[in-house]
Amino acid sequence: MRKMKQWMMAAILTPAALLTSCTDNIDNPGSPTRPAGETAAQTAFWDKFDKWQTDSCTLGDDFYMHMEGKFWWNPEDIYPDGMISYAGELNAERFDQMHGKGDADFDALWEITDVYPQEPTAAELDKMVSDRTAELWQDATTMEQAMEALGRATAAGYNGLFEPVIEIVSGKPAWVISVPLPFYYDARALSPLYGKHELSERLAYHGGQPMRRAAGTANAYQAALMKGMDLGVSPEQVVWSDEATKNYQAVMQMMLNPDSVKKFIAANIRMYDGLLMSNKILKEYADIERTTPKGEKVKLPLGRMKLHSNIRTIWGNLYCLRAYNKLYVSADVKKKYVVWCEEFRQAMQKRLENNRWLSGETRANALEKLKLVEFYVGAEPDVTPDVAMPKLNKKDNMVSLIRQLRKARRDTQHWMIGRTRREVLMLNDIFENVYNYTEDNATYGPQTNSVTINPSNLLPPYVNAADEETLTLAVLGSTIGHELTHGFDNNGRKYDKFGAFKNWWTAADEAQFTTYTDQLVANYSALLMMPWADKTLYDNGKNTLGENIADIGGCCLSLDILLSKHPEATPEQQKQLTKRYFQGWAIAWSGSYDLEFAKSRYYDDEHSQLRERCNGVVRNINAWYDAYDIESGTLYLEPAKRVAIW
């Protein structure tokens, strides 16, 4: 994931008053010769950046500073997050301006109101719970009928124990019974049934510890439960995850009679729908302290405004994406991006075919995986069935709207069975991920083997008006090339072509990969982040390994594509093109953040910071040394220690 890309190119349009002093020496040794055939717009574009170069450091000591001359502190503290965020702020403004532009469904999401103008009474909440419970319960009297009712509650999105989802199994869409992400909600809903010991045990599991496996049979009423879920396939075609099986075993110890099942359903309705109606219930169920896998206590507050925002950007993701793309994204740019994605696939294919350390078996598996990577430009699915986006009524209250969207999700899941892998992947991602696809980002999904390019990446500043070739490729390298390489990084390589967690590497290749990654960790961990401010703060090479592999891979792929577009260039012309490309790479990561920001990101951010994302990449690529004749400096690495895995 290219999370920090929201700050990329932050300084390109930043007022000059914020920049540090720099020289006007365009003949600085670091400045490449201007390529022939530049347009007037391109010349003006590069003039600006060439004048920002500085003599305060050498190329080999700090390429980022030397090429940019605008890595500065924030002494006036005008950016509360400690970092200039031009692109991110611009994108937030775009989203805010989407309301009232002709998309009635988006406007309905934007304007959705509470059920009550004031806090509902206890009687009003009780009636809502009673009516919905009766609707799902259907006068059940036997345990089999009760479990069918639990299945109906699950299908309606209320059961916190089980969640039927669509996943790609052996290349085809299939039902998988999983567990919902917000485990910490479930424990509250289980409180009428679970004793203190069992409840605390579930909470412990939420912190990453294994839950005690309950005694007794796991499938006493499983057939009745699945009948209520109404998946439309035979039970043999449904996969149960280990976590869902454990949940089923545990709940069967508690649900000893139909009345206990009914109480459980009612508790879930009060939680899921009640928090849409009541600030009080929202606080009770959402402000929960949990223990992370690291043993840290974390509060998970969820205010009403956040809830409203989530309805627009999580439950309503399809509507937001449609409105955003229609209002802002050019069809021509989208077509260009699709072509660029295929160029990066071809460049990666050549690198894999020419790789000198992979065995034939692993190489063949890697090429198969690359072939099946799906690109979603603009993050919109190829096909969106009508059932996925029902017409919304802005007069609806929040409860009825969310119930409508839950049903739309279930109807769409039924539609997915029998569809192609590509038709399902992006649509399913939108339904399953708690993620805002209109934010500044691009992602690789290892479990889907797909790259998603959010629509903001199809807009300025990522798509530059001058259409300057080297900067465009530098930006594409940090998006398309970066995400594509994630499929083969230290985490992505563990998933096969269909996204299954499966080792497709030979033992020898895996050992060689580990040797390379160990060296890469050392290379990044040797980078001082702000040597002029703190001589003890180094890059966290271990935490940032996956992103660093992707950064280097993306940079190499972009450079390959650039040089392939100029096959008749002389060696000297190739050298100048390479120089201009690396200058574009430095510009692509331009931005500003302070020391405290860097410290705050050290342990939790899987990305190196902007300066290290530039310098850490170039010091590991031979072409950078050759282009600038680098033979010494802080960034210099002996050839044997340079690591560009892909």
C-alpha positions, 0 to 999 in steps of 0.5 A: 500500500502506498499510504504516504502517497497522500503527501507526495509532491506536497511541495510542488505548489507550495508557496516559495516563502516556505522554502529554504534558500537555494542557489540559481546555479542551473549548471550545478553538476547534478543538473542533467542536460535538457533533453531535445524536443522539449515543449515550452510547457516542459521547459517552464516546468523543469526551469522551476525545479532546476532553480531549486537545486542547492550546493549545500550537500553532494549527490552522494551524501543526500540526493533528495536534498541536492535535487530538491533543496526544499526539505524543510522544517515547519518552524511556524507549526502551521501544519498540525499533523507535522507534515505538509499534505497538499494532495490530501487536502486537495482531495478532501476538498474535492469530496466535499464539493461532490454534494448537489452535483446531480447524483441523487443517491450520493446526495441521499447518503450525504443528507441522511438524518437520524431516526429521531431529532432527539435521543429516543426513549427506552420504549422507542428503542425497545419497540424497534428491537421487538419489531425487527426480532419478530420479523426475523424470528417468525414464531420459531419454537424448536431449536432447529427453527431458532437456528434458522432464525439465527441464519436469517439474522446473519444474512441480514447483517446482525449476527456478530459470530458468523459472516458469509462472504464471497472469496476466490477459491481455486480461481472461482467465487465461493461462499466462505463463512468467516467472522466479522472484523469488529470482534469487540462489538460481538462480545457486548452482544454476547453478554446476555448469554456469556458468563463473565469468564467466557466473555473475558475469554472472547475479549482476550481473543480479540487481542490476538490470543487463541480462544479456548476451543469449546467442547461438544459437537460443532455442527449440531444445528449447522444445517438449520443455520445455513438454511436460514442464511439462504446462500443458494448453494449446497452446504458442501460448497460452503467453506467454514473458516477456523475462526467461524468454526470456533465461534460456532462451537462456543455459541453452541455451549451458550444457546441451549434453548430457543429463548437464548437464541432469540435473546442473542438476536435481539441483543445484536439488533439493539447493538447494530440498529440501536447505535444508529438511533442513539448516542447513548447506545453508540457510546456503550457499544463503540467506546470499547477498550481492547488489547492489541497483539502487542499488549497495548490498551487501545480505545476505539471511540466512534462519534456520531459524525464519524458514523455518518462519515462511515456511512458515506465512505464505507457502506456507500462506497459504490455511490461515492466512487461513481459520483467521484469518477463521474465528476472529476476523472477524464475518460482519456486519462483513465484509458492512458492509465490502463495502457500504463498498467499493461506497460508495467506488467510487460516490464515486470515480465521481462525482469522476471524472465531475465532474473539470474537467481530464481530457479525455473520452477519459481520463475514459472510460478511468478510469471503465472502470478503476474499474468493473473494480476488484475488492475482496477483503474479508478477503483470502479468494478467492470460490472456493477449489477443493479441490485448492488446500488438500489435507489436511495431516498433522502427521506429515509432514516439511518436505520432503514437506509443501512438495512437497505444497503445490507440487503443490497450487499447480500443480493450482490453476493448471490449475483457473484456466484458463477461470475468471473474472477475479475468481475467479482474482485473489485466489487467484493473488495468494496463490500468487504474492506473498511476503506475509503476508495476516494482517498489518496492511495493505491493498493495491492491486495495479496488475497485477490492478486489485484492492484487498485488505483484510486481515482485521485491518482488520475488527477493533478498533481499525480497526472501533471499538466505538462505531461512531462515524460520522466516525471510522469513515469516517476509518479507511475513508478511510485504507484503502478510499479510500486503496487505491482511489486508488492505482489512479490515482496516479503509478504505478497510472495507468500500468496499464489496467483489466486490469492491463496496463502501458499508457498510456491517457492523452492527452498533455495529461492526462499533462502536467497530471497531472505539473504537479499531482504536481510541486506536491504534491512541493513541498508535502510537501517543505516540511513539517519533520518534527520542528521542535522536535528537528531543523530540517533534516529535511523530509518526502521528498515525492518518495519519498512521492508515491504514498502522499500522492496516495492519502492525500489521495484517501482523505480526500476520498472519505470526506468526500464519503460523510459529507456525502452521508449528511446531505443535509438538514444546514444549512451550519453543521451541515455545517461541524461534521460536517466539523470532526468528520471532520477530527478523526477523520482526525487520530485515525486517524493517532495514534501515537508515534515518535522522531527516529531512527526518522523519520530511518531511514525518510527514504530507504526509506519510501514513506510520510510519517510519521504527523504528516505524513500528517495535516498534509500531507493537510489543508493540500491540501484546501479543506474543511479551510480552510473548516471551521476558517476557516484563513487563516494558519499554517505549514500554510497554502497559497494556494488555487492551490498546494493539490493534491487530484488526485482 
